Amino acid sequence: MILSFALPRRKLGAALLLLLSALMNVCLVHAEPQPEPLRIPRVQRAPKLSDFITGTPREAEAVITVFKQFDPHDGEPVSQPTAAYLSYDSKNLYIGWICKEDDPSLIRARVAPRKQIETDDRISIVIDTFLDHKHGYWFDTNPYGIQFDGRTTDGIGDDPSWEALWYSEGRITPTGYVVLQSIPFRSLRFPRAPKQIWNISLARMIERTNEYALWPFVSRTRLPQFVGQFAPIEIDADISPGRNLQLIPYALFSKDSYLDQSSGFKHQAEHHPGLDAKAVIHDALTLDMTVNPDFSEIGSDDPKVQANQRYEVVYPERRPFFIENASIFTMPEELFFSRRIVDPQFGAKLTGSIGRWGMGTLVADDRAPGEVLLQGETGHGDRAVDAVFRAEREFSHQSHVGLFLSDTSFGDTWNRVASIDLRYLAAHNLVLSGQATTSQSHAASSGYQAGPGYIAMVTRTDMHNSFRTYYVDRSPGMTATLGYLSRNDIRSLETYYKYQWRPQGKKALLAYGPSIDAVVNHDHEKRLENWSATPGFSMTFDRLTSLSATHTESYELYKNIGFRAQNTTLNVTTSWYQWLEMLATYTQGTLPNYHPATGVLPFLANANNASATVTIRPTPRLRFDEIYYYTRLSNGAYPASASSQSTGDIFTNHLIRAKINYQFNRDYAFNAIFDYRSMLPNSALVDSTYAKQADTTLLFTYFPHPGTAFYLGYADTFQNMNYDATATPAYSLSSLPSTSTDRQLFVKVSYLLRF
């Protein structure tokens, strides 16, 4: 595929000159000198968990006992004695942990599914293997040895979708708990060298006190650097990830019974084989290939409210092929959103780092555009071809300049995007970011379109202050088919500021303070599109408890009609008790009816939104989750002359999800998911259909480690319709979701092969 772009635009050229000038200036700034590395000893006998429980002498190890708080009291010593013991052999890095507790009954830990321990007490190691002071792999373990891993990137945040094969054990003792982590070198990426110098942090999290303590001392006063504050360690040996070739074949077998709208009930059996493959090149680059890419989980996405949304509602990526090193494609502007590639059959991706360069390139087909066309239509059965490329050059300390290109085509429809971006960490914790983008598109419906886009951002965070201001300029012709842009033709300026007082000493109230968020947005004809002002106040308590309130005054132009709206939102989050977690939100105010019925103009309505997520853990192995969303739009001001049903509800929308998980042990689990959704519209005022649906999913899982899994499941969908093949029409609506419209029994198997 040839990527071609017409770049000589005056504005884009000016932006390029500004970015290159900034790059030339900041390259003169030197990073702070690193302390002497902590040498990790090599051992012939791998440590065992029992060694740390019984006090059996180990062969050799580096010992860390000085942990200081990042939260809630910056720089204070950890409240409970903590020690970490590091060693390695030819295959693994070992970290043994002895975590004392004054009262072990207060330890928060569960025998949970992998990656579902975010509210448990746990320990962690984060490793920056390329010394770029920006990216790190994290490995968390709770007191039962349950794992949670991911990748963190300064300036972007955490990415829990990254997974690796590693080993952990844990046990609660009369004096606290003990954990042993074993991280294979072949599960990491690092450059080949006679000896390895890595930057790491070690951390302990004590959830009942919101405590996060680290070695080395990582301070809020030096944010936004996090990985940039790590300490160096030395592994004095020529270690290597090895060939590290991985194959993950999978197969999904299912027997379906479903209701076809044209021909009634149908029965069919299907099988879907696929393969994900991975190879490490020169110890640093990862080549991923896929045939019929697999989803990482069986089951549906958690529900999201889609009623009366002005912009598209998106769901996160879950396919392993797209997840590996996905952060390389993260930029201020979201120009690549991998779920845009809906139904690929083949794909290849190369990502990784060489020196101070990071890169990623991805090519895939997509059968979805051809599948939605009817037989006989031009393009039916054809595929889109998608390609993206990203290169990033680190300079100075935690700064980079990047290039992004993308190309997608389907028949005579195509879109091409080119972009450069800059992130610079300046003095006083200031982060300066910018991006300049140009795009070209052609479609039969809209013809040729082209246009640039720009982003400029300044952020600063410290112990008490959090400040962000950014300007976004997207021309009317800017389009990124493979990305996510909520809208174009905007010139938007947004500023956010938050101040937090942090009382010292052992107090229940850990932080509190006000915030303000303000937005003003015009189009390129200088017409006011929207503005908003949102003051707020928040309080953070121990036991993972927080309260916040905000009030928004806003104006919005929609379909050439101006709406002056307001709303007030209350939030509460708590994990006060070990067995109970809760998140609740309530919003009351006014909101436009974005999707009115035919012949009715959009109008301002009263809005009530509520949501609640409750998790109950009656035992360490049993978990209940309840998710509820309530959305109601009602009319109190719509002109009576426009409709005989001008008052009352416009619609009421309910989304309910109940989940039960029983974890027999770390590998075996049973899950049951029950979903219910209903849309109860006033069809005279809103363009929506009366609908009720109930879903049931029962799932038995064997999941010993990432890549290897066995699923046995049953799923059934009920809708509020009646079907009678002898009647005319054959379908009619009912008041209850009593008809099974899609029933499935399935088995999925995948297996990790490493060479």
C-alpha positions, -999 to +999 in steps of 0.1 A: +000+000+000+013+035-009+005+063+016+004+096-002-004+130+012-005+166+000+012+184+029+021+219+016-004+239+036+007+272+051-008+266+085+006+231+087+040+243+076+040+270+102+031+245+129+059+222+117+084+251+120+072+259+155+075+222+166+109+218+150+121+251+166+109+239+200+126+206+194+160+223+186+157+244+217+147+217+242+173+192+230+198+214+247+183+205+281+200+176+298+184+150+320+192+149+357+221+127+367+211+091+378+221+077+411+243+046+413+224+015+403+214-010+430+231-043+421+208-073+421+227-106+430+225-137+408+214-169+425+217-206+416+187-217+437+155-199+431+138-186+462+106-202+474+075-187+491+081-209+522+116-194+526+100-160+534+074-175+557+097-197+578+127-174+577+149-199+558+181-182+546+182-174+509+213-176+488+216-138+481+194-108+476+192-071+475+170-058+504+147-028+503+130-016+535+126+021+531+092+029+516+077+064+516+042+075+509+030+090+476-005+090+490-020+103+512+009+120+529+037+128+505+071+117+519+060+101+552+072+066+559+049+036+551+026+029+581+033-008+581+068-025+580+075-036+544+105-054+530+113-065+494+141-090+485+154-090+449+175-116+431+177-132+396+189-163+378+193-170+341+155-171+334+137-149+360+137-118+382+125-127+417+109-103+442+100-116+476+078-095+499+073-096+536+044-072+545+037-068+582+003-058+596-006-047+632-040-065+627-040-091+599-078-092+600-078-058+584-060-071+552-082-066+521-078-095+498-099-119+477-095-150+456-106-131+425-103-134+387-071-121+373-070-083+371-099-078+394-079-069+426-079-031+422-094-025+456-073-052+473-042-047+494-013-055+470+024-051+462+038-040+429+070-037+408+071-013+378+100-018+354+113+007+328+135-016+307+145+009+281+155+037+304+133+061+285+119+075+319+084+072+304+072+037+299+070+009+325+055-026+328+037-031+361+032-064+380+007-062+410-001-091+433-025-094+462-020-114+494-035-145+477-011-143+448-037-130+423-022-110+395-029-076+379-004-064+352-003-037+326+017-009+312+020+027+323+031+057+303+039+091+318+016+117+302-009+091+291-017+069+321-022+032+329-031+006+303-043-026+321-050-043+288-013-054+284-007-089+296+023-112+303+030-147+315+046-145+349+042-163+383+032-153+418+023-169+451+009-153+483-002-163+517-017-144+547+003-151+579-003-143+616+018-112+612+007-099+578+013-115+544+041-128+522+043-127+484+068-141+458+068-128+423+088-145+395+090-125+362+105-144+332+129-123+312+112-136+281+080-118+291+097-084+290+112-064+262+147-049+266+178-042+245+205-068+243+236-057+263+265-073+284+246-061+315+212-046+321+205-012+338+167-008+344+147+018+363+122+003+387+099+012+415+086-011+443+052-003+459+028-014+486-008-004+486-029-004+518-064+002+507-082+009+540-060+040+545-057+049+508-020+044+512+004+041+483+041+038+494+071+034+471+108+029+469+124+050+457+106+081+470+083+092+443+069+126+451+038+144+440+058+177+440+077+163+410+047+152+389+039+147+360+070+125+362+062+091+377+083+066+357+108+095+355+114+093+393+123+056+394+157+042+407+182+022+386+191-014+392+219-034+377+217-070+365+253-079+358+248-106+332+241-110+295+205-120+298+180-120+269+143-126+263+154-153+238+136-162+207+103-157+224+080-170+196+044-173+208+015-190+191-021-188+204-045-209+183-081-207+194-114-222+183-150-213+191-177-239+186-213-228+190-249-241+184-273-213+178-311-209+176-322-174+166-352-156+152-346-143+116-368-113+108-374-126+073-378-163+077-386-171+114-366-193+137-334-208+124-309-233+139-272-236+130-239-249+142-207-228+137-170-230+143-145-202+142-108-210+143-082-183+146-046-177+155-026-150+172+012-151+168+040-131+183+077-129+177+103-107+194+129-093+170+163-082+183+150-084+219+131-051+214+106-052+185+075-073+187+059-086+155+022-096+160+002-114+134-034-126+135-059-146+115-094-140+126-083-121+158-096-134+191-114-114+217-097-117+251-130-125+269-163-143+264-191-120+272-205-086+263-192-051+271-205-035+303-236-015+295-234+022+286-262+047+283-269+053+246-303+071+249-303+108+238-266+109+232-254+136+208-221+119+200-211+083+194-208+060+224-176+038+221-164+007+239-128-003+248-107-026+227-104-063+240-087-081+212-051-092+221-038-085+187-046-048+190-037-044+226+001-052+225+020-019+228-012+001+220+001+031+238+025+039+209-006+051+190-017+074+218-015+111+209-033+143+220-057+137+191-072+102+190-064+095+153-064+058+157-092+038+175-086+002+168-123-009+172-129+010+139-114-022+123-145-042+130-141-076+114-105-083+102-094-117+088-057-109+086-035-084+104+001-077+111+017-052+136+053-043+144+059-023+176+087-016+200+117+006+208+153+009+195+174+033+215+154+065+220+131+056+191+097+041+195+076+028+165+045+010+156+029+000+123-002-020+117-019-033+086-052-052+085-082-059+063-118-054+074-147-074+060-174-053+078-179-025+051-186-052+024-208-073+047-233-045+054-240-040+017-268-061+001-260-087-025-258-070-059-247-037-045-213-024-056-187-035-031-207-063-016-182-089-002-152-065-006-129-055+022-114-023+034-077-021+037-063-002+068-028+009+076-013+031+104+023+041+112+037+058+142+072+069+151+083+086+182+117+101+191+125+107+228+147+136+237+158+155+268+139+140+298+104+126+292+099+146+260+093+134+225+084+143+190+062+120+170+049+113+135+016+095+126+003+084+092-029+064+084-046+052+053-079+034+048-097+026+016-128+007+005-137+009-032-136+046-042-139+057-006-107+066+012-092+086+040-056+097+046-042+114+077-008+128+086+002+143+119+032+154+140+031+159+177+053+172+205+055+167+242+080+186+263+085+184+300+096+219+311+106+233+344+082+236+374+063+204+363+049+221+332+041+199+303+037+215+269+020+195+242+010+201+206-002+184+175-007+194+139-028+172+116-039+172+080-064+149+064-078+141+029-109+121+022-131+110-006-166+094-005-194+091-031-218+109-007-196+138+002-170+141-025-135+153-017-127+168+016-095+180+032-084+201+061-060+206+090-064+203+128-043+216+157-040+210+194-020+230+220-020+220+256-004+231+289-007+210+321+008+212+355+003+190+386+018+191+420+009+183+456-020+207+457-026+220+422-039+205+391-041+227+360-049+220+324-057+243+295-059+232+259-070+246+225-084+225+198-089+236+162-104+212+137-113+225+102-147+216+086-129+192+062-108+173+088-117+136+090-101+106+106-120+075+096-098+052+118-099+076+147-124+090+171-133+127+167-165+137+182-169+166+159-150+189+135-154+226+125-145+237+160-122+262+177-124+252+214-106+265+244-110+246+277-094+254+311-095+232+342-081+240+377-084+221+409-069+228+443-066+203+471-059+209+508-042+178+524-045+178+561-015+162+579-016+135+605-039+105+608-073+119+599-102+105+581-104+134+557-073+131+534-079+159+509-106+185+499-109+215+477-127+233+448-124+229+411-135+248+380-139+237+344-147+262+316-152+257+279-159+281+250-162+268+214-168+286+181-169+273+145-147+286+117-173+312+108-169+326+144-204+314+154-207+304+190-212+266+192-212+261+230-199+273+263-200+259+298-188+267+333-186+239+359-175+247+395-172+219+419-160+207+453-146+173+463-135+155+494-114+124+498-116+102+529-098+070+538-112+036+530-114+046+494-143+070+500-149+103+482-177+128+477-180+154+450-206+179+437-206+200+405-229+225+390-229+233+352-243+263+334-241+259+297-251+270+262-253+247+232-261+253+195-278+222+180-295+221+146-292+259+145-312+262+178-296+276+209-302+259+242-294+274+276-291+244+301-279+237+336-274+206+357-262+196+392-243+163+398-236+145+430-211+116+432-202+092+460-176+064+460-169+042+489-152+010+500-157+017+537-162-020+545-142-048+531-173-066+518-189-036+502-180-012+474-203+014+459-202+041+432-233+063+428-241+094+407-272+116+404-277+144+379-307+167+377-311+196+353-320+203+317-308+188+284-318+191+247-339+163+232-313+155+205-334+130+186-370+143+184-398+126+165-404+134+129-418+168+124-407+180+159-377+204+164-351+197+191-362+213+224-350+217+259-363+192+284-359+183+321-333+155+326-328+131+355-299+107+353-288+082+380-264+054+381-251+030+408-225+002+409-225-020+440-201-048+447-207-072+475-182-098+486-197-120+513-167-144+512-132-141+496-143-162+467-178-149+460-186-116+443-219-099+434-220-069+411-250-048+404-250-020+378-280+003+372-284+033+349-316+053+350-322+080+324-354+101+321-362+130+299-394+148+306-412+178+291-425+208+310-419+236+286-426+223+251-452+244+232-486+227+236-496+236+200-470+213+186-483+181+201-513+168+220-488+149+242-467+179+251-462+171+288-450+142+308-422+117+300-403+120+267-386+087+274-374+066+304-345+043+299-334+015+323-302-005+321-295-032+347-267-057+349-263-083+377-231-104+378-222-133+400-187-147+401-175-176+422-138-183+421-131-219+430-094-212+429-070-190+409-078-209+377-114-220+378-145-198+380-182-197+374-199-165+361-235-156+356-246-123+340-281-111+338-289-079+317-322-060+314-328-029+293-359-010+285-367+020+264-401+035+272-406+064+247-433+089+240-432+084+202-449+118+196-418+135+210-388+113+205-375+092+176-372+059+195-390+025+196-406+009+226-383-020+235-375-044+263-347-070+264-334-095+289-301-114+285-287-143+304-251-156+302-237-186+322-200-192+319-176-217+333-140-207+329-106-223+332-079-196+329-045-206+342-026-178+325-029-153+296-032-171+263-045-204+276-082-207+285-113-229+283-148-215+283-181-234+284-211-211+281-248-206+275-264-173+264-300-164+258-317-132+247-354-124+252-372-095+236-406-080+238-421-095+207-445-122+196-439-143+165-466-162+147-458-174+112-495-178+103-504-142+113-501-110+093-479-093+103-459-121+119-444-099+145-461-079+172-448-061+203-456-074+238-453-058+272-426-083+285-394-097+270-409-132+268-397-145+234-362-160+230-347-145+199-311-157+202-300-188+221-264-201+220-244-229+236-207-224+230-172-237+238-141-217+233-105-231+237-072-213+233-037-224+242-004-206+245+026-221+228+060-206+236+092-214+217 
